[in-house]
Amino acid sequence: MKRNFILLLTILACTLAGCKPGQKKDGNMENETKLKIETSAGDIVVKLYNETPRHRDNFIKLAQDGTYEGTLFHRVIKDFMIQAGDPESKEAPQGKMLGAGDVGYTIPAEFVYPKYFHKKGALSAARQGDNVNPEKASSGCQFYIVTGKVYSDSTLLDMERQMNQLRLNNAFQALVQKNMKTIYKLRKDGNQDGLLDLQDSLIAQAEAQVDKEEPFRFTPEQVQAYTTVGGTPHLDGEYTVFGEVLEGMDVVDKIQQVKTDRNDRPEKDVIIQKVTVLD
């Protein structure tokens, strides 16, 4: 009876404290999972974020199943990223174009932005383009590690302006689509003045719509990273970042330096020998 009473108090205390599965009593997330990626170029240790649980669990599953063993870093672009995980790359003959292989499923995007972004060393999920994948779902197996480059403060400011202009353009195009019947009629009637007036009206509406939103700005953490270690800021919010390199960034840099063919495949295979979950 005494034991049951103590257990009840423990449950009650946890409930009052707002404990959730996967959390310790102090409210911190459990330790992030670490894995070692053994390659023919050396070892890379990564950690996986708990805030991207579907990507984390899938990566662990594929590692434990041996899915990655024998696959290649099949797409390497210096100052950008190194990509791997295509099941069809196992023992693929030289010259074969790779990157279309999968495991038969995708993973819904898990953007934790701007906390996690494409700084150098970020571990991210590859995916198909927006034209066939508007929801930006991730490949079930292919991933990449960011190498990127260092940006100046002025370049980042220019990128912010471009992003804000893109938001305005997108808002304008959405309004154009809603007014296509009117536009067609004005064109059919040869009403050039009417078209110009409508254009001015839609621009004003788009500007008013965008003005209600906070303008795009890089966070101080992004600016610090992109102007020191580097990265690929134009991928932020487009591809899921689900982990980062802890050790072996020198190996990643070594891989990005290899000679590649016109399809960005290394001329000498860089092989993933094993991926192991570390204790």
C-alpha positions in Angstrom: 0.0 0.0 0.0 2.8 2.4 0.9 4.6 1.6 -2.4 1.4 2.4 -4.4 1.0 5.7 -2.5 4.6 6.7 -3.4 4.0 5.8 -7.0 0.8 7.9 -7.0 2.6 10.9 -5.6 5.3 10.5 -8.3 2.8 10.4 -11.1 0.9 13.4 -9.6 4.1 15.4 -9.3 5.1 14.7 -12.8 1.6 15.7 -14.0 1.7 19.0 -12.1 5.2 19.7 -13.5 4.0 19.1 -17.0 6.3 16.2 -17.7 6.0 14.7 -21.2 7.3 11.5 -22.8 10.9 12.0 -23.8 11.6 14.6 -21.2 13.5 14.5 -17.9 12.1 16.0 -14.8 14.1 19.1 -15.2 12.3 19.8 -18.5 15.3 19.1 -20.7 15.0 16.9 -23.8 16.7 13.5 -23.6 20.2 13.4 -24.9 20.3 13.6 -28.7 21.2 10.5 -30.5 24.7 10.3 -32.0 25.8 8.1 -34.9 29.1 7.4 -36.5 29.3 7.3 -40.3 32.3 5.3 -41.3 33.4 6.1 -44.9 36.3 5.2 -47.1 37.6 8.8 -46.5 37.3 8.6 -42.7 34.7 8.8 -39.9 32.0 11.4 -39.3 30.1 11.6 -36.1 26.7 13.3 -36.2 23.9 14.1 -33.8 20.2 14.0 -34.6 17.8 16.6 -33.3 14.9 15.5 -31.1 12.7 18.3 -32.6 12.7 16.4 -35.9 11.5 13.0 -34.6 10.4 11.4 -37.8 13.7 12.1 -39.6 15.6 11.1 -36.4 13.8 7.8 -36.1 14.0 7.0 -39.8 17.7 7.7 -39.9 18.3 5.4 -36.9 16.2 2.7 -38.5 18.1 2.8 -41.8 21.4 2.8 -39.9 20.4 -0.3 -37.9 19.0 -2.1 -40.9 22.3 -1.6 -42.8 20.6 0.3 -45.6 23.5 2.8 -45.9 26.2 0.1 -46.0 28.0 0.2 -49.4 26.2 3.3 -50.6 28.2 6.2 -52.1 28.5 9.9 -51.6 27.1 10.2 -55.2 26.8 14.0 -55.5 29.6 16.3 -54.3 29.7 20.0 -55.0 32.5 22.0 -53.5 31.4 24.9 -51.3 27.9 23.5 -51.3 27.3 20.0 -49.9 28.0 16.3 -50.1 25.0 14.0 -50.7 24.6 10.3 -50.1 22.0 7.6 -49.3 20.9 6.4 -52.7 20.3 2.6 -52.5 21.0 2.3 -56.2 24.6 3.6 -55.7 25.7 0.3 -54.1 28.4 -1.1 -56.5 27.2 1.3 -59.2 29.5 1.2 -62.2 31.5 4.4 -62.9 29.7 6.9 -65.0 26.2 5.7 -64.0 24.0 8.7 -63.1 22.7 8.4 -59.5 20.3 10.2 -57.2 16.9 8.7 -58.2 17.0 5.8 -55.8 14.7 5.6 -52.8 13.2 3.3 -50.2 9.6 3.6 -51.4 8.4 6.4 -49.0 8.9 10.0 -48.1 8.9 11.8 -44.8 6.8 14.9 -44.1 8.9 18.1 -43.8 9.9 19.0 -40.2 11.1 22.6 -40.4 12.4 23.9 -37.1 13.4 27.2 -38.5 15.1 29.5 -37.6 16.5 27.4 -34.8 18.1 24.9 -37.1 19.4 26.2 -40.4 21.9 25.4 -43.2 25.2 26.3 -41.4 28.3 24.4 -42.4 28.0 20.8 -41.0 24.2 20.7 -41.0 22.7 17.3 -41.7 19.7 17.7 -44.0 17.3 15.6 -46.0 17.3 15.6 -49.7 14.0 15.8 -51.6 12.4 16.1 -55.0 11.7 19.6 -56.4 8.7 21.8 -55.7 7.2 21.1 -59.1 6.4 17.5 -58.1 6.7 17.9 -54.3 5.0 21.2 -53.2 4.8 20.0 -49.6 8.6 19.7 -49.5 8.5 16.1 -48.2 11.9 14.6 -47.6 13.4 11.6 -49.3 13.1 8.4 -47.2 16.8 7.8 -47.3 18.9 10.4 -49.1 20.7 13.1 -47.1 23.4 15.7 -47.4 25.9 17.5 -45.2 26.4 21.2 -45.8 29.8 22.6 -46.6 28.8 25.9 -48.1 30.8 29.1 -48.1 31.3 32.2 -45.9 29.2 35.2 -46.7 29.8 38.9 -46.0 27.3 41.0 -44.1 26.5 43.0 -47.2 25.7 39.8 -49.1 23.3 38.6 -46.4 21.6 42.0 -46.5 21.2 41.7 -50.3 19.7 38.2 -49.7 17.2 39.6 -47.2 16.1 42.2 -49.8 15.7 39.5 -52.4 13.7 37.3 -50.0 11.3 40.2 -49.2 11.0 41.1 -52.9 10.2 37.4 -53.6 7.4 37.5 -51.0 6.0 40.6 -52.7 6.2 39.0 -56.1 4.5 35.8 -54.9 1.7 37.9 -53.3 1.2 39.8 -56.6 1.2 36.6 -58.7 -1.5 35.1 -56.4 -3.7 38.1 -56.9 -3.1 37.9 -60.6 -4.4 34.4 -60.6 -7.5 35.4 -58.8 -8.2 38.1 -61.4 -7.5 36.2 -64.6 -11.1 36.5 -65.9 -10.9 40.3 -65.6 -7.5 40.3 -67.2 -8.6 38.2 -70.1 -11.6 40.4 -70.7 -9.5 43.6 -70.6 -7.1 42.1 -73.1 -9.9 40.9 -75.4 -11.4 44.4 -75.4 -8.0 45.9 -76.0 -8.4 48.0 -72.8 -4.7 48.9 -72.2 -5.6 51.6 -69.7 -7.8 49.2 -67.8 -5.0 46.7 -67.6 -2.5 49.3 -66.3 -5.0 50.4 -63.7 -5.6 46.8 -62.6 -1.9 46.2 -62.4 -1.4 49.3 -60.2 -4.3 48.1 -58.0 -2.9 44.6 -57.6 0.6 45.9 -56.8 -0.9 48.1 -54.1 -2.9 45.2 -52.6 0.2 43.0 -52.6 2.3 45.6 -50.9 -0.4 46.1 -48.3 -0.6 42.4 -47.7 3.2 42.0 -47.3 3.4 45.1 -45.1 1.2 43.3 -42.5 3.8 40.6 -42.1 7.2 40.9 -40.4 9.9 41.4 -43.1 12.3 38.5 -43.6 15.5 38.9 -41.5 18.3 36.5 -40.7 18.6 35.9 -36.9 21.8 36.9 -35.1 22.7 33.2 -34.9 22.4 32.8 -38.6 24.4 36.0 -39.3 27.1 34.8 -36.9 27.3 31.3 -38.6 27.1 32.4 -42.2 29.8 35.1 -41.8 32.2 32.9 -39.9 31.9 29.1 -40.6 29.6 29.5 -43.6 26.7 27.6 -45.0 24.0 27.6 -47.7 21.4 30.2 -46.5 19.3 29.9 -49.7 18.2 26.4 -48.6 16.7 27.5 -45.3 13.1 26.7 -44.9 13.2 24.6 -48.1 14.9 21.4 -46.8 14.6 19.7 -43.4 17.7 20.1 -41.2 17.6 17.2 -38.7 21.1 17.1 -37.3 24.7 18.3 -37.5 28.3 17.1 -37.6 30.0 16.8 -34.2 33.3 15.3 -35.3 34.9 14.7 -38.7 34.3 17.9 -40.5 37.8 17.5 -41.8 36.6 14.3 -43.5 33.6 16.2 -45.0 36.0 18.8 -46.3 38.2 16.1 -47.7 35.2 14.6 -49.6 34.1 17.9 -51.0 37.6 18.3 -52.5 37.5 15.1 -54.6 37.4 15.3 -58.4 34.0 14.7 -59.9 32.4 14.1 -63.3 29.9 16.3 -65.1 27.1 14.8 -62.9 28.9 15.8 -59.7 29.7 12.1 -58.9 33.2 11.5 -57.5 35.4 9.9 -60.1 36.8 7.7 -57.3 34.0 6.2 -55.1 33.6 7.6 -51.6 31.8 4.7 -49.8 29.8 4.6 -46.7 31.0 1.4 -45.0 28.8 1.5 -41.9 26.5 3.7 -39.9 26.5 2.9 -36.2 24.3 4.3 -33.3 26.6 5.4 -30.5 25.8 4.9 -26.8 
